[in-house]
Amino acid sequence: MTELKVLAIVQGRTGSSRLPGKVLRQIGTEPMLGRVITRVSRARTVDQVVVATTVDPGDDPIASFCQERSIPCFRGNVFDVLDRYYQAALHFGADAIVRVTADCPMIDPVEIDRVVNVYLEGGYDFVTNRLPPPSTRTSPIGMDVEVCGMDALTLAWQNASEGFEREHVMPYLYDTRGRFRVKVVEHEPSLGHLRFTVDTPEDLALANAIYAAFDNRDDFSLVELLEMNARHPEWQAGVAQVRHKHLYEVDTRAQSASQSLEAEAPRVITTGQPKTTHSCPLCGQPTARVFHELNSFGFTTRYYQCHACGFVFQDAAESQAANPDFYAETYRKIYQDSPEPTAKDLRQQSLRAADQLNYLRQTGIPAPRRILDVGASSGLLLEHLRDGFHAEVVGVEPGDAYRDIAAGKGLRMAASLEQLLAEKPARFDLVTLMHVLEHLNEPLKTLVLIRERLLENDGHLFVEVPNLYAHDSFELAHLGAFSRHSLTEILRQAGYDVVASRAHGYPRSNTLKLYIAALAVPTRTPGALKPVHREKHVALKRNLGMFWRKLLTRLLPRATWLPLED
């Protein structure tokens, strides 16, 4: 028994499209569903086994079978299997969920324990022993085990919108890299070519042959099964032509259900364009509405607000600023009329760097020995941090002219995180992103990458962004518009805990809270991922903030705005 309640949910229904009624077909002296339940129950890491079937009257025999044998049974949505799993997990009070299908009568309890133990010990959101192509399978077909936490399952239930994500339950947890912490437990040697599941009459014949070879025993191990399989080459030959269903293949009877899901989801309609969806960089929800539109440096710039979490963002597919060459070639030219830094720019950077160093000292963090500044510009912050903490410093800056200036000062510089990672650097005690996050096409993915590959486990991440409720925020280069709420949420989703934060205006204002800064550490509670909390009244708070900014500017211009130049 573990401190968490580990619930194994065996999904099954009689309405199989390829072998109707298969879950109650006899394998030796026992229905297949009974074989699966018995074998899963032997897993030492599993606290309870339940069956999740549907409310369709055709599945009454499954419910009756469970009732006769005192097996807990939950009945839910016919085609939205993700909803069925979520509701069953809620009903039985699960902390962790093990997904097993009812067509795997040779499932190995030792294999279940192997995967569950990695989940319990490794701090992952989702652990499995196989992923669909293009990933290479190393475990036999029919030994599939998937494990996730209740928090991750809740996020999938809230946000998954594709038909295959709803039917196959777990794809939302692994189909977008960086969204969750995923671990695949490989099998050595690779056994992915072997088939021990029941989808077709040929599979059912093989299952009966296997149980007959074991004299109807149901306690044989995977090792014993492999040994017996080696003695019977005709077994695998008999199922060699069976085509295994792929990830994106869904039951055609589910089309009306998936269409109903789409009908319920809000869509964005932009003038002169067809209906479309815009996936939120924070929560992944593929629905949003137009929030604001402007012309920025000659480009139409459109911001959307996520319907699910409230985050305001540009769609990278529409924005010129999402072009990989934008910062290397265009950004400084259109913002400053020159790729070179101006005196005004350097002054602001220097003042900001001194202020940020002072703030970091005030937080009382241990003096970092190695520091990485992402978006290092001309290296002024790196110089302040190096001298202030007597640390080794490294910078990442995509702008060629700025990077050359920093390198000319003797600072170690890289043009991108990818280039830096290729050098296999030692991890850093402090990573800073000053006015960088709002420029990123995939901010969540970048934050996860930093935590997993660049930041020490006890290191600190320091982030600062413009404040949506005080700063102009909306401009071509800003792909995301952050509030204190959304900054905290994206850090939390990326696996960080915020330990200190502030809203301030320096070096531009002493009265307006133009910027939001957050100091964060890798989370101390692995696996405690929570659904994104929705921010309310975003438009109202934006309007009030802009009104206050205009009012102070009109009434107290000198007190509100500090000089840009000496």
C-alpha positions in Angstrom: 0.0 0.0 0.0 1.2 3.5 -0.8 0.3 6.8 0.8 -1.5 7.6 -2.4 -4.5 5.7 -3.5 -3.6 3.9 -6.7 -6.7 3.0 -8.7 -6.5 0.6 -11.6 -9.3 1.3 -14.0 -10.1 -1.5 -16.5 -12.0 0.0 -19.4 -14.3 -2.3 -21.4 -17.5 -2.4 -23.4 -19.3 -5.1 -25.4 -19.6 -2.9 -28.5 -16.2 -3.6 -30.0 -16.1 -2.7 -33.7 -13.8 -5.6 -34.6 -14.8 -8.4 -32.2 -18.2 -7.5 -30.6 -18.7 -8.8 -27.1 -15.0 -9.7 -26.8 -14.6 -8.7 -23.2 -17.0 -11.4 -22.0 -15.7 -14.1 -24.5 -14.5 -17.2 -22.8 -10.7 -17.8 -22.5 -10.5 -21.3 -21.2 -12.9 -21.5 -18.3 -13.2 -17.8 -17.6 -14.5 -14.7 -19.4 -11.7 -12.4 -20.6 -12.7 -9.6 -18.3 -12.3 -11.9 -15.3 -8.8 -12.8 -16.5 -7.8 -9.2 -16.8 -9.2 -8.3 -13.3 -7.6 -11.2 -11.6 -4.2 -10.5 -13.1 -4.3 -6.7 -12.4 -5.4 -7.4 -8.8 -2.1 -9.2 -8.3 -0.1 -6.0 -8.8 1.3 -5.0 -5.4 1.2 -1.3 -6.1 -2.5 -1.2 -6.9 -4.9 -0.5 -4.1 -8.2 -1.1 -5.9 -9.3 -2.4 -9.3 -12.6 -1.1 -10.8 -14.2 -1.6 -14.2 -15.3 1.4 -16.2 -18.0 0.5 -18.8 -20.7 2.6 -20.4 -24.3 3.5 -19.8 -25.4 1.8 -23.0 -27.9 -1.0 -22.3 -25.7 -3.3 -24.4 -23.2 -3.1 -21.6 -25.6 -4.4 -18.9 -24.0 -7.8 -19.1 -20.7 -6.2 -18.0 -22.4 -4.5 -15.1 -24.1 -7.8 -14.1 -20.8 -9.7 -14.3 -19.2 -7.2 -11.9 -22.2 -7.3 -9.6 -22.1 -11.1 -9.4 -18.4 -11.0 -8.5 -18.6 -8.0 -6.2 -16.2 -6.0 -8.5 -16.7 -2.2 -8.3 -18.1 -1.0 -11.6 -18.6 2.6 -12.9 -20.8 3.3 -15.9 -20.2 6.4 -17.9 -20.0 8.0 -21.4 -20.1 5.6 -24.3 -17.5 7.3 -26.6 -15.9 10.0 -24.4 -13.7 7.5 -22.6 -11.6 10.3 -21.0 -14.7 11.6 -19.3 -15.6 8.0 -18.2 -12.1 7.6 -16.6 -12.2 11.0 -14.9 -15.7 10.5 -13.4 -14.7 7.0 -12.2 -11.5 8.3 -10.7 -13.5 11.0 -8.9 -16.1 8.5 -7.7 -13.5 6.1 -6.2 -11.2 8.9 -4.7 -8.1 8.1 -6.8 -4.8 9.9 -6.3 -3.1 8.0 -9.1 -4.8 6.2 -12.0 -3.5 3.0 -13.8 -5.1 2.6 -17.2 -5.6 -1.0 -18.4 -7.9 -2.2 -21.2 -10.2 -5.2 -20.9 -8.7 -6.9 -24.0 -5.3 -7.7 -22.4 -5.9 -11.1 -20.6 -2.1 -11.7 -20.4 -1.3 -8.4 -18.7 1.5 -8.9 -16.3 1.2 -7.6 -12.7 5.0 -7.4 -12.4 5.0 -5.1 -15.4 2.2 -3.0 -13.8 4.3 -2.7 -10.7 7.4 -1.7 -12.7 5.6 1.2 -14.3 3.7 2.3 -11.2 6.8 2.4 -9.1 8.5 4.7 -11.6 5.6 7.0 -11.3 5.6 6.9 -7.5 9.3 7.5 -7.2 10.2 9.7 -10.2 8.1 12.8 -9.9 6.4 12.4 -13.3 2.9 13.4 -14.4 2.6 10.5 -16.8 4.5 7.2 -17.0 4.0 4.4 -19.5 5.8 1.4 -21.0 5.0 2.5 -24.5 4.1 5.5 -26.7 2.5 5.2 -30.1 4.5 5.7 -33.3 6.7 7.4 -34.2 8.0 6.2 -30.8 9.5 2.7 -30.8 7.6 0.2 -28.8 9.7 -2.1 -26.6 7.0 -3.8 -24.5 4.7 -6.5 -26.1 1.3 -5.4 -27.4 -1.1 -6.4 -24.6 1.2 -5.4 -21.8 0.4 -1.7 -22.0 0.3 0.2 -18.8 -0.3 3.9 -18.4 -0.2 5.8 -15.1 -1.0 9.4 -14.2 -2.0 11.5 -11.3 -5.5 12.9 -10.7 -4.3 16.4 -11.3 -2.9 15.6 -14.7 -6.1 13.6 -15.6 -8.2 16.6 -14.6 -6.2 18.9 -16.9 -6.7 16.4 -19.7 -10.4 16.1 -19.0 -10.7 19.9 -19.0 -8.6 20.7 -22.1 -8.5 17.7 -24.5 -10.6 18.5 -27.5 -9.5 16.1 -30.3 -11.6 12.9 -30.8 -8.6 10.6 -30.4 -7.7 12.4 -27.1 -11.2 11.7 -25.7 -11.4 8.1 -26.9 -7.8 7.0 -26.0 -7.8 8.8 -22.6 -4.2 9.7 -22.1 -2.9 11.3 -25.4 -3.3 14.8 -24.1 -0.7 14.0 -21.5 2.0 13.1 -24.0 1.0 14.4 -27.5 2.6 17.8 -26.9 6.2 17.8 -25.8 6.8 19.8 -22.6 3.2 20.1 -21.5 3.7 17.4 -18.9 6.6 15.5 -17.3 6.5 12.2 -19.2 8.5 9.0 -18.7 8.6 5.9 -20.9 9.8 2.8 -19.0 11.5 0.8 -21.7 11.9 -3.0 -21.9 15.2 -4.6 -22.6 15.5 -6.5 -24.8 12.9 -4.9 -27.0 9.8 -7.1 -27.3 7.6 -4.7 -29.3 7.1 -7.2 -32.1 5.1 -9.6 -29.9 1.3 -9.5 -29.7 -0.7 -10.7 -26.6 -3.9 -8.7 -26.9 -7.4 -9.5 -28.2 -8.8 -7.4 -31.0 -9.7 -10.0 -33.6 -10.8 -13.7 -33.8 -7.1 -14.6 -34.5 -6.1 -12.9 -31.2 -8.8 -14.7 -29.3 -7.6 -18.1 -30.7 -4.1 -17.2 -29.5 -5.3 -16.3 -26.0 -7.1 -19.6 -25.7 -4.0 -21.5 -26.9 -1.8 -19.7 -24.3 -4.1 -20.5 -21.4 -4.4 -24.1 -22.6 -0.6 -24.4 -22.6 -0.6 -23.2 -19.0 -3.4 -25.7 -18.1 -5.8 -22.8 -17.6 -3.6 -21.2 -14.9 -3.9 -17.4 -14.7 -0.9 -16.7 -12.6 1.8 -17.2 -15.2 4.4 -14.4 -15.5 5.6 -12.5 -18.5 8.9 -14.5 -18.2 7.0 -17.8 -18.4 4.8 -16.5 -21.2 7.9 -15.5 -23.3 9.5 -18.9 -22.7 6.3 -20.7 -23.8 5.9 -18.3 -26.8 9.4 -19.3 -27.9 8.3 -23.0 -27.9 5.3 -22.2 -30.1 6.4 -20.1 -33.2 3.0 -20.7 -34.7 1.4 -18.4 -32.1 2.9 -15.2 -33.4 2.7 -16.4 -37.0 -1.1 -16.7 -36.5 -1.5 -13.0 -35.5 1.3 -11.5 -37.7 -1.1 -10.0 -40.2 -3.3 -8.4 -37.5 -3.2 -4.6 -37.8 -3.0 -2.8 -34.5 -5.2 0.3 -34.2 -3.2 3.6 -34.4 -3.4 6.6 -32.1 -5.6 8.8 -34.3 -8.0 6.0 -35.2 -11.3 6.6 -33.5 -14.6 4.8 -33.5 -16.7 6.2 -36.3 -19.7 5.9 -34.1 -18.2 8.6 -31.9 -18.3 11.2 -34.6 -21.6 12.7 -33.4 -20.2 12.8 -29.9 -17.1 14.6 -31.0 -19.1 17.0 -33.1 -21.2 17.8 -30.1 -18.0 18.6 -28.1 -16.9 21.0 -30.9 -20.3 22.6 -31.0 -20.0 23.4 -27.3 -16.6 25.0 -27.6 -16.5 28.8 -28.4 -14.9 29.7 -31.7 -13.1 32.8 -32.9 -14.6 34.5 -35.9 -12.4 37.2 -37.5 -13.7 39.5 -40.2 -13.1 38.1 -43.6 -11.6 34.9 -42.4 -13.1 31.4 -41.8 -13.8 30.1 -38.3 -10.6 29.0 -36.6 -9.1 28.1 -33.2 -6.1 29.5 -31.4 -4.3 27.3 -28.8 -3.4 29.0 -25.6 0.3 28.9 -24.8 -0.5 28.6 -21.1 -3.2 26.0 -20.7 -3.3 24.5 -24.3 -7.0 25.1 -24.7 -7.8 25.5 -28.4 -10.4 28.2 -28.0 -10.1 31.9 -27.7 -11.7 35.2 -28.7 -10.2 38.3 -30.1 -9.2 40.6 -27.3 -7.4 43.6 -29.0 -6.2 44.5 -32.5 -3.7 47.2 -33.5 -1.2 48.2 -36.1 2.4 47.8 -34.7 5.3 48.9 -36.8 3.2 48.4 -40.0 2.0 44.9 -39.1 -1.5 44.0 -38.1 -1.1 42.6 -34.5 -4.0 40.7 -33.0 -4.3 39.5 -29.4 -6.6 36.7 -28.3 -7.9 35.9 -24.8 -8.1 32.2 -23.8 -11.6 31.2 -23.0 -10.4 28.7 -20.4 -7.7 30.5 -18.4 -7.9 34.2 -19.4 -4.4 34.4 -20.8 -3.9 37.1 -23.5 -1.6 36.2 -26.4 -0.8 36.5 -30.1 -1.2 33.4 -32.2 2.3 32.4 -33.3 0.9 31.3 -36.7 -0.2 34.8 -37.4 2.6 36.9 -35.9 5.7 38.2 -37.7 7.4 38.1 -34.3 7.2 34.3 -34.2 9.5 34.0 -37.2 12.8 32.5 -35.9 14.8 35.2 -37.8 12.9 38.1 -36.3 15.2 38.8 -33.4 18.4 38.1 -35.2 17.7 40.3 -38.1 14.7 42.6 -37.6 13.8 43.4 -34.0 16.3 46.1 -33.1 16.1 47.7 -36.6 12.4 48.4 -36.4 12.3 49.3 -32.7 15.4 51.5 -32.6 16.1 52.3 -36.3 19.4 50.6 -35.8 20.7 47.1 -35.0 23.2 48.7 -32.7 22.3 49.7 -29.1 21.6 53.4 -28.5 22.8 55.5 -25.6 19.2 55.6 -24.3 18.9 51.8 -24.5 22.2 51.3 -22.7 21.3 53.7 -19.9 18.0 51.9 -19.3 19.7 48.5 -19.3 22.3 49.7 -16.8 19.8 51.2 -14.4 17.6 48.1 -14.6 20.6 45.7 -14.1 21.6 47.6 -10.9 18.1 47.5 -9.6 17.7 43.8 -10.3 21.0 42.9 -8.6 19.9 44.9 -5.6 16.5 43.1 -5.5 18.1 39.7 -5.7 20.4 40.5 -2.8 17.3 41.7 -0.8 15.6 38.3 -1.3 18.5 36.7 0.6 19.2 33.9 -2.0 22.5 32.1 -1.6 25.2 33.8 -3.8 25.1 31.9 -7.1 28.3 30.6 -8.5 27.1 30.1 -12.1 24.6 32.4 -13.7 22.8 32.2 -17.1 21.0 35.2 -18.5 18.6 34.4 -21.4 18.1 37.4 -23.6 21.3 39.0 -22.4 21.4 41.9 -24.9 24.7 43.7 -24.6 25.6 41.9 -21.4 25.1 44.7 -18.8 23.0 42.5 -16.4 25.6 39.8 -16.7 28.4 42.2 -15.8 26.4 43.4 -12.7 25.7 39.9 -11.6 29.2 38.7 -12.2 30.7 41.5 -10.2 28.0 41.5 -7.5 28.1 37.8 -6.8 31.7 37.0 -8.0 30.1 34.4 -10.3 30.8 32.7 -13.6 28.3 34.1 -16.1 27.0 32.9 -19.5 24.5 34.7 -21.8 22.1 33.8 -24.6 21.3 36.6 -27.1 19.9 36.0 -30.6 20.6 39.6 -31.8 24.0 39.5 -33.7 25.1 43.1 -32.9 24.2 42.9 -29.2 25.8 39.5 -28.8 29.0 40.8 -30.4 29.2 43.7 -28.0 28.8 41.3 -25.0 31.3 38.9 -26.4 33.7 41.8 -26.9 33.6 42.4 -23.2 34.9 38.9 -22.6 31.5 37.4 -21.8 30.7 33.9 -22.9 27.7 34.1 -25.2 25.5 31.8 -27.3 23.0 32.7 -30.0 20.3 30.4 -28.7 19.5 27.9 -26.0 19.9 25.1 -28.5 23.4 26.2 -29.2 24.2 26.5 -25.5 22.8 23.0 -24.8 24.9 21.5 -27.6 27.9 22.6 -25.6 26.7 20.5 -22.6 27.2 23.2 -20.0 27.2 22.5 -16.2 24.0 23.5 -14.6 23.4 27.0 -13.3 22.5 28.3 -9.8 20.6 31.3 -11.2 18.9 31.7 -14.5 17.4 35.1 -15.4 14.9 36.0 -18.1 14.5 39.8 -18.1 11.8 40.9 -20.5 12.1 37.7 -22.5 9.1 35.5 -21.7 6.7 37.8 -23.4 8.7 37.4 -26.7 8.7 33.6 -26.8 6.5 31.5 -29.1 6.4 28.6 -26.6 7.1 30.1 -23.1 6.0 27.1 -21.2 8.2 24.8 -23.2 11.2 27.1 -22.6 10.6 27.2 -18.9 10.4 23.4 -18.7 13.6 23.1 -20.7 15.4 25.4 -18.4 14.3 23.5 -15.3 15.0 20.1 -16.8 18.4 20.8 -18.4 20.0 24.0 -17.2 18.9 24.9 -13.7 20.3 23.2 -10.5 17.7 21.4 -8.5 18.2 24.0 -5.7 18.8 26.9 -8.1 16.7 30.0 -8.7 14.8 31.3 -11.7 14.4 35.1 -12.0 11.8 36.4 -14.5 10.5 39.8 -15.3 7.8 40.8 -17.8 5.7 43.9 -18.6 2.5 44.1 -16.6 -0.7 43.8 -18.7 -2.5 46.1 -16.2 0.0 49.0 -16.3 2.3 48.6 -19.3 1.3 49.2 -23.0 2.1 45.5 -23.4 0.5 45.2 -26.9 3.1 45.5 -29.6 4.4 43.4 -32.4 7.2 41.7 -30.5 5.1 40.7 -27.4 3.6 37.3 -28.1 2.3 37.0 -24.6 0.7 39.7 -22.3 1.3 38.7 -18.6 -0.4 39.7 -15.4 0.9 38.6 -12.0 -1.7 35.8 -12.1 -0.7 34.4 -15.5 3.0 34.7 -14.7 2.5 32.7 -11.5 0.4 30.1 -13.4 2.9 29.5 -16.2 5.7 29.1 -13.7 3.6 26.6 -11.7 2.7 24.7 -14.9 6.4 24.5 -15.8 7.2 23.0 -12.4 8.3 26.0 -10.3 7.2 27.4 -7.0 7.3 31.2 -6.7 9.2 32.3 -3.6 9.2 36.0 -4.1 7.6 38.6 -6.4 7.2 42.3 -6.9 5.4 44.8 -9.1 7.4 48.0 -9.8 8.1 50.7 -12.5 11.9 51.3 -12.2 13.7 52.7 -14.2 10.7 54.3 -16.0 8.3 55.2 -13.2 8.1 55.5 -9.5 4.3 55.4 -9.4 3.2 52.9 -12.1 3.6 49.2 -11.6 4.9 48.7 -15.2 6.7 45.4 -14.5 6.2 42.1 -12.7 9.1 40.1 -11.4 9.1 36.6 -9.9 11.8 34.6 -8.2 11.0 30.8 -8.4 12.6 27.5 -7.6 11.9 24.0 -9.0 8.9 22.6 -7.2 9.5 20.7 -4.0 6.4 18.6 -4.5 6.9 16.6 -7.8 3.7 15.4 -9.4 1.6 18.1 -7.6 0.5 19.7 -10.9 -2.8 21.5 -10.7 -5.2 22.7 -13.3 -4.6 26.2 -14.6 -6.6 28.7 -12.5 -8.8 30.9 -14.6 -8.2 34.7 -14.3 -11.4 36.7 -14.2 -12.3 40.2 -15.3 -9.1 40.6 -17.4 -10.6 43.2 -19.8 -12.0 45.2 -16.9 -8.6 45.2 -15.1 -6.8 46.1 -18.3 -9.2 49.1 -18.9 -8.9 50.3 -15.4 -5.1 50.1 -15.5 -4.9 52.0 -18.7 -7.2 54.7 -17.4 -5.1 55.1 -14.3 -2.0 55.3 -16.4 -3.5 58.1 -18.6 -4.8 59.9 -15.6 -1.4 60.0 -13.8 0.3 60.9 -17.0 -2.0 63.9 -17.5 -2.1 65.1 -13.9 1.5 64.3 -12.7 3.6 63.7 -15.8 7.0 64.5 -14.2 6.3 62.5 -11.0 4.9 59.6 -13.1 7.6 59.2 -15.7 11.4 59.1 -15.0 13.7 60.5 -17.7 15.0 58.2 -20.5 18.3 59.9 -20.8 20.7 61.9 -18.6 
